Amino acid sequence: MKKLYTKNAPEPIGPYSQGIETDGFLFLSGQIALKPDTGELVEGLAPQTHQVLGNIKAILETSGCTLANVVKTTVYLRNMKDFPEFNRVYAEYFKENLPARTTVEVSSLPKDASIEIDIIARK
């Protein structure tokens, strides 16, 4: 098992890794829209979605992977009414070989974020 880490994604805000690589799979912890350089939360759902997916891309790159390697995403939205706006941004990043996905509404997220995404990827 290999711990994944990059300064191009935000530091974990708790006792967990940015991700783990094991047996040819990458398991990335949930990412919220924190800027890696400042730790500040980006405002607005579309900008948050872009930041989250950018953070995910940076962590994937530590193992030579891209979003094309993603096989499953789990998306946590604070408001399901944001689903159409989220989908528009998500579709900019996943165009072919769409990963399986689950999207759920949650009552709260760390740092009062609007969205969090975790992924599973295969090398």
N, CA, C and O atoms as a MOPAC input file, in Angstrom:
PM7 MOZYME 1SCF
protein

 N      0.84600 1    -1.16900 1     0.00000 1
 C      0.00000 1     0.00000 1     0.00000 1
 C      0.89500 1     1.23600 1     0.00000 1
 O      1.85400 1     1.32800 1     0.76600 1
 N      0.56000 1     2.18300 1    -0.87700 1
 C      1.35400 1     3.40200 1    -1.01500 1
 C      0.47000 1     4.62400 1    -0.75200 1
 O     -0.61800 1     4.75400 1    -1.31400 1
 N      0.95200 1     5.50100 1     0.09800 1
 C      0.25000 1     6.74500 1     0.38500 1
 C      0.47300 1     7.72000 1    -0.76800 1
 O      1.60100 1     7.88300 1    -1.23400 1
 N     -0.59400 1     8.36700 1    -1.22900 1
 C     -0.49700 1     9.36900 1    -2.28900 1
 C     -0.46000 1    10.75300 1    -1.65000 1
 O     -1.21600 1    11.04000 1    -0.72300 1
 N      0.43100 1    11.61000 1    -2.15900 1
 C      0.53200 1    12.95700 1    -1.62200 1
 C      1.09400 1    13.90000 1    -2.67400 1
 O      2.03600 1    13.56000 1    -3.39000 1
 N      0.50900 1    15.08400 1    -2.75900 1
 C      1.04200 1    16.14900 1    -3.59400 1
 C      0.75200 1    17.49500 1    -2.95600 1
 O     -0.29000 1    17.68200 1    -2.32700 1
 N      1.66900 1    18.42400 1    -3.11800 1
 C      1.45400 1    19.79500 1    -2.64900 1
 C      0.49500 1    20.54100 1    -3.57600 1
 O      0.05600 1    21.64700 1    -3.25900 1
 N      0.16500 1    19.93000 1    -4.73400 1
 C     -0.74900 1    20.55000 1    -5.69300 1
 C     -2.21900 1    20.29100 1    -5.35600 1
 O     -3.11200 1    20.66400 1    -6.11700 1
 N     -2.45900 1    19.65900 1    -4.22700 1
 C     -3.80600 1    19.46300 1    -3.69200 1
 C     -3.75900 1    19.87900 1    -2.22500 1
 O     -2.68500 1    19.89700 1    -1.62300 1
 N     -4.90300 1    20.21200 1    -1.64900 1
 C     -4.88100 1    20.68700 1    -0.25600 1
 C     -4.45200 1    19.60800 1     0.73200 1
 O     -4.67300 1    18.41400 1     0.52600 1
 N     -3.83500 1    20.07100 1     1.80300 1
 C     -3.48200 1    19.17400 1     2.90300 1
 C     -4.75500 1    18.59900 1     3.50800 1
 O     -5.76300 1    19.30200 1     3.58600 1
 N     -4.73600 1    17.35500 1     3.93300 1
 C     -5.90200 1    16.80600 1     4.63500 1
 C     -6.21100 1    17.64500 1     5.88000 1
 O     -5.30800 1    18.15500 1     6.54400 1
 N     -7.50400 1    17.77600 1     6.17800 1
 C     -7.90000 1    18.55700 1     7.35600 1
 C     -8.22200 1    17.65000 1     8.53900 1
 O     -8.84000 1    18.07900 1     9.51300 1
 N     -7.80300 1    16.41000 1     8.44600 1
 C     -8.00400 1    15.43900 1     9.51300 1
 C     -6.98300 1    14.32600 1     9.39000 1
 O     -6.07100 1    14.40700 1     8.56700 1
 N     -7.12700 1    13.27900 1    10.20400 1
 C     -6.16800 1    12.16800 1    10.18500 1
 C     -6.46900 1    11.16000 1     9.07600 1
 O     -6.95200 1    10.05700 1     9.33300 1
 N     -6.17300 1    11.56400 1     7.83300 1
 C     -6.36200 1    10.69400 1     6.67200 1
 C     -5.39400 1    11.11200 1     5.57500 1
 O     -4.79900 1    12.18800 1     5.63700 1
 N     -5.24100 1    10.25400 1     4.57000 1
 C     -4.35100 1    10.52400 1     3.43600 1
 C     -5.13600 1    11.15400 1     2.29800 1
 O     -6.35100 1    10.98000 1     2.20100 1
 N     -4.43700 1    11.88800 1     1.43600 1
 C     -5.08300 1    12.37900 1     0.22000 1
 C     -5.58700 1    11.19500 1    -0.59000 1
 O     -6.63500 1    11.26900 1    -1.23100 1
 N     -4.83900 1    10.11000 1    -0.55500 1
 C     -5.24000 1     8.89800 1    -1.25800 1
 C     -4.29800 1     7.76100 1    -0.94500 1
 O     -3.23500 1     7.94500 1    -0.35100 1
 N     -4.71500 1     6.57900 1    -1.36200 1
 C     -3.93700 1     5.35300 1    -1.17900 1
 C     -3.93100 1     4.59500 1    -2.49400 1
 O     -4.95200 1     4.51500 1    -3.17700 1
 N     -2.77600 1     4.03500 1    -2.84900 1
 C     -2.67400 1     3.15100 1    -4.00600 1
 C     -2.40400 1     1.74000 1    -3.50200 1
 O     -1.49100 1     1.52000 1    -2.70600 1
 N     -3.20200 1     0.79000 1    -3.96900 1
 C     -3.01000 1    -0.59800 1    -3.57800 1
 C     -3.55800 1    -1.51900 1    -4.66300 1
 O     -4.64700 1    -1.29000 1    -5.18800 1
 N     -2.80900 1    -2.54900 1    -4.99100 1
 C     -3.24000 1    -3.57100 1    -5.94600 1
 C     -3.75400 1    -2.98800 1    -7.26500 1
 O     -4.72300 1    -3.49200 1    -7.83300 1
 N     -3.11000 1    -1.93800 1    -7.74400 1
 C     -3.48400 1    -1.36000 1    -9.03200 1
 C     -4.66800 1    -0.40500 1    -8.98400 1
 O     -5.12600 1     0.06500 1   -10.02600 1
 N     -5.16500 1    -0.11500 1    -7.80000 1
 C     -6.27900 1     0.81100 1    -7.63500 1
 C     -5.86000 1     2.00200 1    -6.79700 1
 O     -5.00000 1     1.89000 1    -5.92300 1
 N     -6.47500 1     3.14000 1    -7.06900 1
 C     -6.27300 1     4.35000 1    -6.28100 1
 C     -7.59700 1     4.70100 1    -5.61900 1
 O     -8.64100 1     4.74000 1    -6.27100 1
 N     -7.54100 1     4.95200 1    -4.33100 1
 C     -8.70400 1     5.35300 1    -3.55400 1
 C     -8.41500 1     6.74600 1    -3.01900 1
 O     -7.57900 1     6.90800 1    -2.12900 1
 N     -9.09800 1     7.75400 1    -3.55300 1
 C     -8.86000 1     9.12600 1    -3.12400 1
 C     -9.88800 1     9.54600 1    -2.09200 1
 O    -11.08800 1     9.32800 1    -2.26200 1
 N     -9.40400 1    10.14600 1    -1.02900 1
 C    -10.29600 1    10.68000 1    -0.00500 1
 C    -11.15300 1    11.78400 1    -0.60100 1
 O    -10.79000 1    12.38900 1    -1.61000 1
 N    -12.28500 1    12.04000 1     0.02500 1
 C    -13.16400 1    13.10000 1    -0.44500 1
 C    -12.43800 1    14.43000 1    -0.49900 1
 O    -11.72500 1    14.80900 1     0.43000 1
 N    -12.63600 1    15.12900 1    -1.60500 1
 C    -12.02200 1    16.43500 1    -1.80100 1
 C    -13.09500 1    17.50400 1    -1.77400 1
 O    -14.13500 1    17.37700 1    -2.42000 1
 N    -12.83000 1    18.56100 1    -1.01600 1
 C    -13.67000 1    19.75100 1    -1.07000 1
 C    -12.86100 1    20.83700 1    -1.76700 1
 O    -11.68400 1    20.64500 1    -2.07100 1
 N    -13.49200 1    21.96900 1    -2.01700 1
 C    -12.89500 1    22.99800 1    -2.86900 1
 C    -11.92800 1    23.91600 1    -2.13600 1
 O    -12.11400 1    25.13300 1    -2.10100 1
 N    -10.89800 1    23.32500 1    -1.55300 1
 C     -9.86200 1    24.12300 1    -0.90700 1
 C     -8.73900 1    24.40500 1    -1.90000 1
 O     -8.30600 1    23.51500 1    -2.63300 1
 N     -8.27800 1    25.64200 1    -1.91600 1
 C     -7.12100 1    25.99400 1    -2.73900 1
 C     -5.87800 1    25.38800 1    -2.08100 1
 O     -5.67500 1    25.56900 1    -0.88100 1
 N     -5.05000 1    24.68000 1    -2.83600 1
 C     -3.87500 1    24.04000 1    -2.23800 1
 C     -2.89500 1    25.01700 1    -1.60100 1
 O     -2.27700 1    24.69600 1    -0.58600 1
 N     -2.74400 1    26.20800 1    -2.18300 1
 C     -1.73400 1    27.15000 1    -1.69100 1
 C     -2.16800 1    27.90700 1    -0.44100 1
 O     -1.32400 1    28.30000 1     0.36400 1
 N     -3.47600 1    28.11800 1    -0.26700 1
 C     -3.94100 1    28.91700 1     0.87000 1
 C     -4.83100 1    28.14100 1     1.84700 1
 O     -4.98000 1    28.54400 1     3.00100 1
 N     -5.41200 1    27.04900 1     1.39600 1
 C     -6.34600 1    26.31000 1     2.23600 1
 C     -7.71200 1    26.96800 1     2.32900 1
 O     -8.56300 1    26.53500 1     3.10600 1
 N     -7.92700 1    28.02300 1     1.53100 1
 C     -9.20900 1    28.72200 1     1.54200 1
 C    -10.22100 1    27.99900 1     0.67300 1
 O     -9.86600 1    27.39300 1    -0.33900 1
 N    -11.49300 1    28.06500 1     1.07600 1
 C    -12.57800 1    27.46500 1     0.31800 1
 C    -13.00100 1    28.39500 1    -0.80600 1
 O    -13.22900 1    29.58300 1    -0.58100 1
 N    -13.10500 1    27.85700 1    -2.01200 1
 C    -13.59600 1    28.59800 1    -3.17100 1
 C    -15.10900 1    28.80600 1    -2.99100 1
 O    -15.78400 1    27.94100 1    -2.43400 1
 N    -15.63800 1    29.92600 1    -3.44900 1
 C    -17.07700 1    30.23200 1    -3.30400 1
 C    -17.83600 1    29.89100 1    -4.58000 1
 O    -17.30600 1    30.04500 1    -5.68000 1
 N    -19.07000 1    29.43000 1    -4.43700 1
 C    -19.94900 1    29.14200 1    -5.56900 1
 C    -19.83800 1    27.69600 1    -6.02000 1
 O    -18.75000 1    27.12100 1    -6.02200 1
 N    -20.96700 1    27.11000 1    -6.40200 1
 C    -20.96100 1    25.69100 1    -6.74400 1
 C    -20.08500 1    25.36000 1    -7.95700 1
 O    -19.27000 1    24.44000 1    -7.88500 1
 N    -20.23300 1    26.08700 1    -9.06700 1
 C    -19.42300 1    25.78200 1   -10.25100 1
 C    -17.92900 1    25.94000 1    -9.95700 1
 O    -17.15700 1    25.03600 1   -10.27700 1
 N    -17.49200 1    27.05900 1    -9.35700 1
 C    -16.07200 1    27.17300 1    -9.02000 1
 C    -15.61100 1    26.08900 1    -8.04200 1
 O    -14.48600 1    25.60200 1    -8.15200 1
 N    -16.46400 1    25.70700 1    -7.08800 1
 C    -16.09400 1    24.64400 1    -6.16100 1
 C    -15.91700 1    23.32100 1    -6.90600 1
 O    -14.97500 1    22.57500 1    -6.63700 1
 N    -16.81400 1    23.03400 1    -7.83400 1
 C    -16.71300 1    21.78100 1    -8.59400 1
 C    -15.42200 1    21.75300 1    -9.40700 1
 O    -14.73700 1    20.73100 1    -9.44300 1
 N    -15.08500 1    22.86500 1   -10.05900 1
 C    -13.81500 1    22.94200 1   -10.81000 1
 C    -12.62500 1    22.70700 1    -9.88200 1
 O    -11.70700 1    21.96500 1   -10.23000 1
 N    -12.63400 1    23.33700 1    -8.69400 1
 C    -11.50900 1    23.19100 1    -7.75800 1
 C    -11.39600 1    21.75600 1    -7.26800 1
 O    -10.29700 1    21.20400 1    -7.21300 1
 N    -12.52600 1    21.14900 1    -6.91200 1
 C    -12.51300 1    19.76000 1    -6.43800 1
 C    -11.92500 1    18.84300 1    -7.50000 1
 O    -11.05700 1    18.02400 1    -7.19900 1
 N    -12.38600 1    18.97100 1    -8.73200 1
 C    -11.88200 1    18.09200 1    -9.80100 1
 C    -10.42200 1    18.39600 1   -10.12500 1
 O     -9.67700 1    17.49000 1   -10.50100 1
 N    -10.00200 1    19.64200 1    -9.98800 1
 C     -8.58500 1    19.98300 1   -10.14700 1
 C     -7.73600 1    19.34100 1    -9.06100 1
 O     -6.64300 1    18.84500 1    -9.33400 1
 N     -8.23800 1    19.35000 1    -7.82600 1
 C     -7.52300 1    18.69800 1    -6.72700 1
 C     -7.40300 1    17.19800 1    -6.98300 1
 O     -6.35000 1    16.60500 1    -6.75200 1
 N     -8.47900 1    16.59600 1    -7.45800 1
 C     -8.47800 1    15.16200 1    -7.76200 1
 C     -7.46400 1    14.85400 1    -8.86500 1
 O     -6.69600 1    13.89800 1    -8.75600 1
 N     -7.46200 1    15.65900 1    -9.91700 1
 C     -6.49300 1    15.45800 1   -11.00900 1
 C     -5.06100 1    15.50600 1   -10.48400 1
 O     -4.23000 1    14.68700 1   -10.87800 1
 N     -4.76600 1    16.45300 1    -9.60300 1
 C     -3.40800 1    16.59500 1    -9.06200 1
 C     -3.00000 1    15.35500 1    -8.27400 1
 O     -1.86100 1    14.90200 1    -8.38300 1
 N     -3.90500 1    14.81000 1    -7.49200 1
 C     -3.57600 1    13.61000 1    -6.71400 1
 C     -3.39900 1    12.41100 1    -7.63900 1
 O     -2.47700 1    11.61800 1    -7.44900 1
 N     -4.26400 1    12.26900 1    -8.63200 1
 C     -4.13300 1    11.16300 1    -9.59000 1
 C     -2.77300 1    11.19600 1   -10.29100 1
 O     -2.16100 1    10.15200 1   -10.51600 1
 N     -2.31100 1    12.38600 1   -10.63200 1
 C     -1.03700 1    12.53600 1   -11.34400 1
 C      0.14200 1    11.99600 1   -10.55500 1
 O      1.15800 1    11.64600 1   -11.15500 1
 N      0.04900 1    11.91400 1    -9.22100 1
 C      1.16300 1    11.39100 1    -8.43000 1
 C      1.43900 1     9.92200 1    -8.74800 1
 O      2.53200 1     9.42200 1    -8.48200 1
 N      0.45000 1     9.23500 1    -9.31600 1
 C      0.62800 1     7.83200 1    -9.71100 1
 C      0.59900 1     7.65700 1   -11.22200 1
 O      0.42600 1     6.54400 1   -11.71800 1
 N      0.76700 1     8.74800 1   -11.95100 1
 C      0.78200 1     8.66800 1   -13.40700 1
 C     -0.59200 1     8.43700 1   -14.01400 1
 O     -0.69900 1     7.94300 1   -15.13600 1
 N     -1.63700 1     8.78500 1   -13.29000 1
 C     -3.00100 1     8.58200 1   -13.77200 1
 C     -3.64700 1     9.91400 1   -14.15100 1
 O     -3.14300 1    10.98800 1   -13.82400 1
 N     -4.77700 1     9.80800 1   -14.84800 1
 C     -5.59100 1    10.96400 1   -15.21400 1
 C     -7.04600 1    10.64600 1   -14.87400 1
 O     -7.35200 1     9.57800 1   -14.34400 1
 N     -7.92000 1    11.56600 1   -15.18000 1
 C     -9.33900 1    11.31400 1   -14.95500 1
 C     -9.85000 1    10.14300 1   -15.80300 1
 O    -10.87800 1     9.54600 1   -15.48200 1
 N     -9.14400 1     9.82200 1   -16.86900 1
 C     -9.52900 1     8.67600 1   -17.69700 1
 C     -9.39800 1     7.35200 1   -16.93900 1
 O    -10.00000 1     6.35500 1   -17.33600 1
 N     -8.62700 1     7.33200 1   -15.86600 1
 C     -8.45500 1     6.12500 1   -15.05100 1
 C     -9.55500 1     5.95700 1   -13.99700 1
 O     -9.62900 1     4.91600 1   -13.34200 1
 N    -10.39900 1     6.96100 1   -13.83100 1
 C    -11.42500 1     6.91700 1   -12.78500 1
 C    -12.51700 1     5.92900 1   -13.18400 1
 O    -13.04900 1     5.98700 1   -14.29300 1
 N    -12.84200 1     5.02000 1   -12.26000 1
 C    -13.89700 1     4.03700 1   -12.51700 1
 C    -15.15600 1     4.31300 1   -11.69300 1
 O    -16.23100 1     3.82600 1   -12.04200 1
 N    -15.04400 1     5.08800 1   -10.60000 1
 C    -16.20000 1     5.34500 1    -9.73800 1
 C    -16.02300 1     6.66700 1    -9.02500 1
 O    -14.94900 1     6.96100 1    -8.50000 1
 N    -17.08300 1     7.46800 1    -9.00500 1
 C    -17.08400 1     8.69200 1    -8.20600 1
 C    -18.28700 1     8.66000 1    -7.26200 1
 O    -19.33900 1     8.11000 1    -7.58500 1
 N    -18.10400 1     9.25200 1    -6.11300 1
 C    -19.21400 1     9.49200 1    -5.19500 1
 C    -19.24000 1    10.99100 1    -4.94500 1
 O    -18.24400 1    11.58400 1    -4.53100 1
 N    -20.38500 1    11.58700 1    -5.20100 1
 C    -20.54600 1    13.03400 1    -5.10400 1
 C    -21.51600 1    13.33900 1    -3.96600 1
 O    -22.59300 1    12.75100 1    -3.87000 1
 N    -21.10900 1    14.26500 1    -3.11400 1
 C    -21.93000 1    14.70100 1    -1.99800 1
 C    -22.29300 1    16.16500 1    -2.23200 1
 O    -21.41300 1    17.02600 1    -2.25300 1
 N    -23.57500 1    16.45100 1    -2.40500 1
 C    -24.06000 1    17.81100 1    -2.60900 1
 C    -24.86000 1    18.25000 1    -1.38400 1
 O    -25.64300 1    17.47600 1    -0.83300 1
 N    -24.65900 1    19.48100 1    -0.97100 1
 C    -25.46300 1    20.00000 1     0.14400 1
 C    -26.87800 1    20.31500 1    -0.29200 1
 O    -27.78600 1    20.36400 1     0.53800 1
 N    -27.08100 1    20.53000 1    -1.59400 1
 C    -28.41100 1    20.84000 1    -2.08700 1
 C    -28.60400 1    20.16700 1    -3.43900 1
 O    -27.90900 1    20.49600 1    -4.40100 1
 N    -29.54200 1    19.22600 1    -3.52100 1
 C    -29.77100 1    18.50500 1    -4.77300 1
 C    -30.28300 1    19.43100 1    -5.87700 1
 O    -30.25400 1    19.05800 1    -7.05000 1
 N    -30.74700 1    20.61500 1    -5.52600 1
 C    -31.13900 1    21.58400 1    -6.55700 1
 C    -29.93200 1    22.03900 1    -7.36900 1
 O    -30.08600 1    22.57600 1    -8.46500 1
 N    -28.72400 1    21.82500 1    -6.83200 1
 C    -27.48900 1    22.16700 1    -7.54900 1
 C    -27.09200 1    21.09500 1    -8.57000 1
 O    -26.11300 1    21.26500 1    -9.29700 1
 N    -27.83900 1    20.00200 1    -8.62600 1
 C    -27.49200 1    18.87100 1    -9.49400 1
 C    -27.28900 1    19.27000 1   -10.95300 1
 O    -26.28600 1    18.86000 1   -11.53800 1
 N    -28.18800 1    20.05400 1   -11.58400 1
 C    -27.96200 1    20.42400 1   -12.99400 1
 C    -26.68100 1    21.24200 1   -13.20400 1
 O    -25.93400 1    20.99500 1   -14.15100 1
 N    -26.43000 1    22.21400 1   -12.32000 1
 C    -25.20900 1    23.02500 1   -12.45000 1
 C    -23.97100 1    22.16100 1   -12.24900 1
 O    -22.99500 1    22.28700 1   -12.98900 1
 N    -24.01000 1    21.28500 1   -11.25100 1
 C    -22.90500 1    20.36100 1   -11.02800 1
 C    -22.66400 1    19.49600 1   -12.26800 1
 O    -21.52000 1    19.34000 1   -12.69600 1
 N    -23.71900 1    18.93800 1   -12.84300 1
 C    -23.58300 1    18.07900 1   -14.02100 1
 C    -22.92100 1    18.79800 1   -15.18800 1
 O    -22.11500 1    18.20700 1   -15.90700 1
 N    -23.25600 1    20.06800 1   -15.37800 1
 C    -22.64200 1    20.83000 1   -16.48300 1
 C    -21.12100 1    20.89700 1   -16.31300 1
 O    -20.38100 1    20.69500 1   -17.27600 1
 N    -20.66100 1    21.17600 1   -15.11000 1
 C    -19.21700 1    21.25600 1   -14.86100 1
 C    -18.58300 1    19.86400 1   -14.94100 1
 O    -17.54200 1    19.69400 1   -15.57500 1
 N    -19.19000 1    18.89300 1   -14.31700 1
 C    -18.67800 1    17.51100 1   -14.30800 1
 C    -18.47400 1    17.01000 1   -15.73500 1
 O    -17.47700 1    16.35100 1   -16.03000 1
 N    -19.42700 1    17.32600 1   -16.62200 1
 C    -19.35100 1    16.87900 1   -18.02100 1
 C    -18.16000 1    17.48300 1   -18.76100 1
 O    -17.73900 1    16.93700 1   -19.78100 1
 N    -17.61200 1    18.58400 1   -18.28000 1
 C    -16.40600 1    19.16000 1   -18.89800 1
 C    -15.17800 1    18.29400 1   -18.61900 1
 O    -14.21400 1    18.32700 1   -19.38500 1
 N    -15.20100 1    17.52900 1   -17.54400 1
 C    -14.06200 1    16.72300 1   -17.12500 1
 C    -14.18500 1    15.26500 1   -17.53600 1
 O    -13.17800 1    14.61500 1   -17.81900 1
 N    -15.39100 1    14.74900 1   -17.57300 1
 C    -15.62800 1    13.35000 1   -17.94700 1
 C    -16.47500 1    13.34500 1   -19.21400 1
 O    -17.68100 1    13.58600 1   -19.17700 1
 N    -15.80800 1    13.06200 1   -20.34700 1
 C    -16.48800 1    13.12700 1   -21.64500 1
 C    -16.65700 1    11.75200 1   -22.28600 1
 O    -17.66400 1    11.49200 1   -22.94300 1
 N    -15.69200 1    10.88700 1   -22.10000 1
 C    -15.73100 1     9.54100 1   -22.66000 1
 C    -15.45300 1     8.55600 1   -21.54100 1
 O    -14.88700 1     8.92300 1   -20.51100 1
 N    -15.84300 1     7.32200 1   -21.73700 1
 C    -15.63300 1     6.29600 1   -20.70900 1
 C    -16.07200 1     6.81300 1   -19.33900 1
 O    -15.29800 1     6.83900 1   -18.38300 1
 N    -17.32400 1     7.21700 1   -19.28000 1
 C    -17.85500 1     7.80300 1   -18.05000 1
 C    -17.77300 1     6.81800 1   -16.89500 1
 O    -18.19000 1     5.66700 1   -17.02900 1
 N    -17.23400 1     7.26400 1   -15.75100 1
 C    -17.17600 1     6.37300 1   -14.58900 1
 C    -18.57200 1     6.15900 1   -14.00000 1
 O    -19.48400 1     6.95700 1   -14.21800 1
 N    -18.71500 1     5.07800 1   -13.26100 1
 C    -19.93000 1     4.90700 1   -12.47300 1
 C    -19.97700 1     6.03900 1   -11.46200 1
 O    -18.93700 1     6.55200 1   -11.04900 1
 N    -21.20100 1     6.43600 1   -11.05700 1
 C    -21.30200 1     7.57800 1   -10.15400 1
 C    -22.51500 1     7.44400 1    -9.24900 1
 O    -23.57400 1     6.96700 1    -9.65800 1
 N    -22.33500 1     7.87500 1    -8.01900 1
 C    -23.42700 1     8.02100 1    -7.07200 1
 C    -23.42200 1     9.47100 1    -6.61100 1
 O    -22.36800 1    10.02300 1    -6.29400 1
 N    -24.60200 1    10.09000 1    -6.57400 1
 C    -24.71500 1    11.45700 1    -6.07900 1
 C    -25.76500 1    11.46700 1    -4.97600 1
 O    -26.88900 1    11.00000 1    -5.16300 1
 N    -25.38000 1    12.00400 1    -3.83200 1
 C    -26.30300 1    12.05900 1    -2.69400 1
 C    -26.32100 1    13.46700 1    -2.10500 1
 O    -25.33400 1    14.20000 1    -2.16700 1
 N    -27.45800 1    13.82000 1    -1.53800 1
 C    -27.57700 1    15.08600 1    -0.82100 1
 C    -27.24200 1    14.83900 1     0.64300 1
 O    -27.69400 1    13.86300 1     1.24300 1
 N    -26.44800 1    15.73500 1     1.20500 1
 C    -26.05100 1    15.63500 1     2.61500 1
 C    -26.40200 1    16.94000 1     3.33100 1
 O    -26.53700 1    17.98700 1     2.69800 1
 N    -26.54500 1    16.86700 1     4.63400 1
 C    -26.95000 1    18.05300 1     5.38700 1
 C    -25.80900 1    19.04000 1     5.60400 1
 O    -26.04500 1    20.23700 1     5.77100 1
 N    -24.57400 1    18.54500 1     5.60400 1
 C    -23.43800 1    19.41800 1     5.88600 1
 C    -22.15700 1    18.77300 1     5.37400 1
 O    -22.05800 1    17.55000 1     5.27800 1
 N    -21.18600 1    19.60800 1     5.04700 1
 C    -19.86000 1    19.15000 1     4.62500 1
 C    -18.79500 1    19.95200 1     5.37200 1
 O    -19.08200 1    21.04600 1     5.85600 1
 N    -17.57200 1    19.42700 1     5.47400 1
 C    -16.51300 1    20.16700 1     6.15200 1
 C    -16.32500 1    21.56600 1     5.56000 1
 O    -16.45900 1    21.77200 1     4.35300 1
 N    -16.01600 1    22.50800 1     6.42900 1
 C    -15.74000 1    23.90400 1     6.04500 1
 C    -16.93900 1    24.55900 1     5.35900 1
 O    -16.78900 1    25.58300 1     4.69200 1
 N    -18.12600 1    23.97400 1     5.52000 1
 C    -19.35800 1    24.48500 1     4.91500 1
 C    -19.30300 1    24.44700 1     3.38600 1
 O    -19.92500 1    25.27500 1     2.72200 1
 N    -18.56300 1    23.49100 1     2.83200 1
 C    -18.47400 1    23.33300 1     1.38000 1
 C    -19.82800 1    22.93200 1     0.80900 1
 O    -20.67400 1    22.38800 1     1.51800 1
 N    -20.02500 1    23.20400 1    -0.47300 1
 C    -21.26100 1    22.82500 1    -1.17200 1
 C    -21.16200 1    21.45800 1    -1.81800 1
 O    -22.18000 1    20.83700 1    -2.12600 1
 N    -19.92400 1    20.97800 1    -2.02700 1
 C    -19.71500 1    19.72800 1    -2.73500 1
 C    -18.46300 1    19.02700 1    -2.22100 1
 O    -17.49500 1    19.67300 1    -1.81900 1
 N    -18.49800 1    17.71400 1    -2.23900 1
 C    -17.32500 1    16.88100 1    -1.95300 1
 C    -17.39500 1    15.69200 1    -2.90200 1
 O    -18.47400 1    15.16200 1    -3.16700 1
 N    -16.24200 1    15.27700 1    -3.41100 1
 C    -16.17800 1    14.12400 1    -4.31800 1
 C    -15.04100 1    13.22300 1    -3.89300 1
 O    -13.93600 1    13.69100 1    -3.61900 1
 N    -15.31300 1    11.91700 1    -3.83600 1
 C    -14.23700 1    10.93800 1    -3.69000 1
 C    -14.26300 1    10.02500 1    -4.90300 1
 O    -15.28900 1     9.89400 1    -5.57100 1
 N    -13.12800 1     9.39500 1    -5.18500 1
 C    -13.04300 1     8.56300 1    -6.39700 1
 C    -12.27300 1     7.28100 1    -6.14600 1
 O    -11.50000 1     7.14800 1    -5.19700 1
 N    -12.52800 1     6.35000 1    -7.04600 1
 C    -11.72600 1     5.13000 1    -7.17400 1
 C    -11.23500 1     5.12000 1    -8.59900 1
 O    -12.01200 1     5.33600 1    -9.53000 1
 N     -9.94100 1     4.87000 1    -8.78200 1
 C     -9.35400 1     4.80700 1   -10.12800 1
 C     -8.55500 1     3.50800 1   -10.25000 1
 O     -8.14700 1     2.91000 1    -9.25500 1
 N     -8.34700 1     3.09800 1   -11.49100 1
 C     -7.56000 1     1.90800 1   -11.77600 1
 C     -6.39500 1     2.28900 1   -12.67300 1
 O     -6.56900 1     2.96000 1   -13.69000 1
 N     -5.19700 1     1.85000 1   -12.27800 1
 C     -4.01100 1     2.15900 1   -13.08300 1
 C     -4.01800 1     1.39400 1   -14.38300 1
 O     -3.09500 1     1.53100 1   -15.18600 1

